[in-house]
């Protein structure tokens, strides 16, 4: 029961962080596009690292899953038309590597990944290759 409480607490913290993280984005929409890109591009990498280390990975450790399931979407890539997060393929590879390591520690390496998004075909190809390489290299 304590594990479930910790997992719910971690999920709640992640939801709150995401909600708070959207406030600057709403303000940024009033800025010129070049300023938006500069601000969001800088914040994206920081947000990825902060969420992975302070929310997702500790929540996984607390929950101790039997299997890690990854929804591998790449629409946060800088070339994708849907998001302005400016991630690079290396960012997705890093995140995948961290999840593979967590799966190795927590559930005997059991990890399933499903491709679910990315709308710039060149970026999708690059990110998928980086993701698969990170899965295989573990």
C-alpha positions, 0 to 999 in steps of 0.5 A: 500500500505504501508503494501505491501511495508513493507512486500516486504522490509521484504522479501527482507531483508530475501533473503539478509540475506539468501544469506549472510548466505550461504557465510560461508557455502561455505567456510566451505566446505573446512574444515574437516567434524567434524569442519563443523558440529561443526560450522554449529551446533552452527550457526543453532540455532542462525540463526533460532532465528535471522531469526524468531525474526528479519525477519519473525515475524516482516514481519508477523506483518507488513503484518497482514495476514488473514491466516498463512500458514506453510510449515512444513519441518524437513530436517534441523534436525541433523539426516537428510541426506540433511542438516547440520543444526543440529536442534533438535525437540525442535527448530521446536516446538519453531518455531511452537509456535512462529507462533501460537502466531503470528497467534493468534495476527494477524488473529484470530488463523487461521493457516494451516500447511502442512508436506513437508519434512524430510528424516530421519524417526525417526527424522521426527516422532520426529519433527512431534510430536513436531510440532503437540504438539506445534500446539495443545498447542498454 
